[in-house]
Amino acid sequence: MNTSDPPPSLDDHAAERFFELSIDMLTFADFTGYFRRLSPSWERTLGWSIGQLTSRPMIEFVHPDDRERTRAKNLEVRAGGAAISFENRYLCQDGSYKWFLWNAVADVEQQVIYSIAHDITHRKAAEAERERLVGELQAALAEVRQLQEILPICSYCRKVRDPEDFWHSVEDYIAHHTDSRFSHGICPECYTTTVEPMLKDTERT
């Protein structure tokens, strides 16, 4: 074959096989909001038959919390835009939902939307589990910080115990762990109850 000749075209049978064997969900949908054609992977993923999926508006299979976003994206695509990595949830026949990641573009002249949806349910579950673990870790760290703010102090001598189990005077502990320094004085209560009686005893002697 001459290298300048165009490559042979993909025949209709090969294109049909690609559609039939696709792992991702391939679909043509019209501007009225119905699926026109679906690859068999839709049945395998959601449990609905192709007839069931094409007999009802697409939006009825979308999770209620995702419908407003989905309608807005559908209008954007029908106006000539594209859906790139758009996520929403679709209803399975058993009542559960699966997360789909969509890429879609419209042929405005033919009023058809060509879409590929990828099942990302496992990925979303992993993300949710990771967020749960991060939340638990953050809560644990917050609890540790709170515990660190509770200083063990002797009920008798008022010394403070450090994390290495050594005991220090309050002044030494605070001076070591902060930038604070002490300036000693006498409060009015101590003056009345302690210092003043000592002075009177001194005067008597």
C-alpha positions as CSV (number, residue, x, y, z in Angstrom):
1,M,0.0,0.0,0.0
2,N,1.3,3.4,-0.9
3,T,2.2,5.4,2.3
4,S,0.4,8.4,0.9
5,D,-2.9,6.5,0.8
6,P,-5.4,7.3,3.6
7,P,-5.7,4.6,6.3
8,P,-8.7,2.2,5.9
9,S,-11.8,3.5,7.6
10,L,-13.2,1.8,10.6
11,D,-16.2,-0.3,9.4
12,D,-19.6,-0.2,11.0
13,H,-19.2,-3.6,12.6
14,A,-16.0,-2.6,14.5
15,A,-17.7,0.6,15.7
16,E,-20.7,-1.5,16.9
17,R,-18.4,-3.9,18.7
18,F,-16.7,-1.0,20.4
19,F,-20.0,0.3,21.6
20,E,-21.2,-3.2,22.8
21,L,-17.9,-4.1,24.6
22,S,-17.2,-0.7,26.3
23,I,-16.6,-0.9,30.1
24,D,-17.6,2.7,30.5
25,M,-21.2,3.7,29.9
26,L,-21.7,5.1,26.4
27,T,-24.9,6.9,25.5
28,F,-26.6,9.1,22.9
29,A,-29.3,11.3,24.4
30,D,-31.7,13.7,22.7
31,F,-32.5,17.2,23.7
32,T,-35.9,16.1,25.0
33,G,-34.2,14.5,28.0
34,Y,-34.4,10.8,27.1
35,F,-31.7,8.3,26.4
36,R,-31.7,7.4,22.7
37,R,-29.1,4.6,22.8
38,L,-27.1,3.0,25.7
39,S,-24.3,0.6,25.7
40,P,-24.9,-2.8,27.5
41,S,-22.6,-1.6,30.3
42,W,-25.5,0.4,31.6
43,E,-27.4,-2.7,32.4
44,R,-24.4,-4.3,34.1
45,T,-23.7,-1.3,36.2
46,L,-27.2,-0.2,37.3
47,G,-29.3,-3.3,37.0
48,W,-32.0,-1.6,34.9
49,S,-32.7,-3.0,31.4
50,I,-32.1,-0.8,28.4
51,G,-35.8,-0.6,27.8
52,Q,-36.4,0.7,31.3
53,L,-33.6,3.3,31.0
54,T,-34.9,4.6,27.7
55,S,-38.6,4.7,28.7
56,R,-38.2,7.4,31.4
57,P,-36.6,10.9,31.4
58,M,-32.9,10.7,32.3
59,I,-33.3,13.0,35.2
60,E,-35.6,10.5,37.0
61,F,-32.6,8.3,37.5
62,V,-30.5,11.1,39.0
63,H,-30.2,11.4,42.8
64,P,-32.6,14.2,44.0
65,D,-29.7,16.1,45.5
66,D,-27.9,16.2,42.2
67,R,-30.7,17.0,39.9
68,E,-30.4,20.8,39.9
69,R,-26.7,20.6,39.1
70,T,-27.4,18.0,36.4
71,R,-30.1,20.1,34.7
72,A,-27.9,23.1,34.7
73,K,-25.0,21.2,33.1
74,N,-27.4,19.6,30.6
75,L,-28.5,23.1,29.5
76,E,-24.9,24.2,29.2
77,V,-24.0,21.2,27.0
78,R,-27.1,21.7,24.8
79,A,-26.1,25.3,24.3
80,G,-22.8,24.2,22.8
81,G,-20.7,23.7,25.9
82,A,-19.2,20.5,27.2
83,A,-19.4,18.5,30.4
84,I,-15.8,17.7,31.6
85,S,-15.4,15.4,34.6
86,F,-19.0,16.2,35.8
87,E,-20.0,14.0,38.8
88,N,-23.5,12.9,39.9
89,R,-25.3,9.8,41.3
90,Y,-27.5,7.4,39.4
91,L,-30.2,5.2,40.8
92,C,-29.6,1.4,40.7
93,Q,-32.5,-1.0,40.4
94,D,-31.9,-2.2,43.9
95,G,-32.4,1.3,45.3
96,S,-28.7,2.2,45.9
97,Y,-26.8,4.9,44.0
98,K,-23.6,4.8,42.0
99,W,-21.3,7.8,41.4
100,F,-20.7,8.6,37.7
101,L,-18.0,10.8,36.2
102,W,-19.2,12.3,32.9
103,N,-17.7,13.7,29.7
104,A,-20.3,14.9,27.2
105,V,-20.6,17.1,24.2
106,A,-23.6,17.9,22.0
107,D,-24.2,17.9,18.2
108,V,-26.5,20.9,18.3
109,E,-27.6,20.5,14.7
110,Q,-28.8,17.0,15.3
111,Q,-29.9,17.7,18.9
112,V,-28.0,14.8,20.3
113,I,-25.7,14.6,23.3
114,Y,-22.8,12.1,23.1
115,S,-21.7,11.1,26.5
116,I,-19.3,8.7,28.3
117,A,-19.9,8.0,32.0
118,H,-17.4,6.2,34.2
119,D,-18.4,4.4,37.4
120,I,-16.4,6.0,40.2
121,T,-18.3,4.6,43.2
122,H,-15.4,2.8,44.7
123,R,-13.2,5.9,44.4
124,K,-15.8,8.1,46.1
125,A,-16.1,5.5,48.9
126,A,-12.4,5.6,49.4
127,E,-12.5,9.4,49.5
128,A,-15.2,9.3,52.1
129,E,-13.3,6.8,54.2
130,R,-10.1,9.0,53.9
131,E,-12.1,12.1,55.0
132,R,-13.5,10.1,57.9
133,L,-10.1,9.0,59.0
134,V,-8.7,12.5,58.7
135,G,-11.6,13.8,60.8
136,E,-10.9,11.2,63.5
137,L,-7.2,12.2,63.4
138,Q,-8.0,15.9,63.7
139,A,-10.3,15.2,66.6
140,A,-7.6,13.1,68.3
141,L,-5.0,15.8,67.9
142,A,-7.4,18.4,69.3
143,E,-8.0,16.1,72.3
144,V,-4.2,15.8,72.7
145,R,-3.8,19.5,72.6
146,Q,-6.5,19.9,75.2
147,L,-4.8,17.4,77.5
148,Q,-1.5,19.2,77.0
149,E,-3.1,22.3,78.5
150,I,-4.0,20.4,81.7
151,L,-0.9,20.6,84.0
152,P,-0.5,18.0,86.8
153,I,0.2,20.0,89.9
154,C,0.9,18.7,93.4
155,S,-1.9,19.4,95.9
156,Y,0.6,20.1,98.7
157,C,3.7,21.8,97.4
158,R,2.1,23.2,94.2
159,K,4.9,21.9,91.9
160,V,4.1,21.1,88.3
161,R,5.0,17.7,86.7
162,D,6.4,17.9,83.1
163,P,6.0,15.2,80.4
164,E,9.2,13.5,81.5
165,D,7.8,13.1,85.0
166,F,10.0,15.7,86.7
167,W,8.6,18.1,89.1
168,H,9.2,21.9,88.9
169,S,8.1,25.0,90.7
170,V,5.4,26.8,88.9
171,E,7.9,29.7,88.2
172,D,10.4,27.3,86.7
173,Y,7.9,25.5,84.6
174,I,6.3,28.6,83.1
175,A,9.7,30.2,82.5
176,H,10.9,27.1,80.6
177,H,7.8,26.7,78.4
178,T,6.9,30.3,77.8
179,D,8.6,33.7,77.3
180,S,7.1,34.9,80.6
181,R,9.3,36.0,83.5
182,F,8.2,36.6,87.1
183,S,8.4,39.8,89.2
184,H,7.7,38.9,92.8
185,G,5.5,40.9,95.0
186,I,3.0,40.5,97.9
187,C,-0.7,40.5,97.3
188,P,-3.0,42.3,99.8
189,E,-4.4,39.0,101.2
190,C,-1.0,37.5,101.9
191,Y,0.2,40.8,103.4
192,T,-2.7,40.7,105.8
193,T,-2.6,37.0,106.7
194,T,1.1,36.3,106.7
195,V,3.4,39.3,106.4
196,E,1.6,41.7,108.9
197,P,1.5,39.1,111.7
198,M,5.3,38.4,111.2
199,L,6.0,42.1,111.4
200,K,4.1,42.4,114.6
201,D,5.9,39.4,116.1
202,T,9.2,41.1,115.2
203,E,8.2,44.3,116.9
204,R,7.3,42.4,120.1
205,T,10.7,40.9,120.3
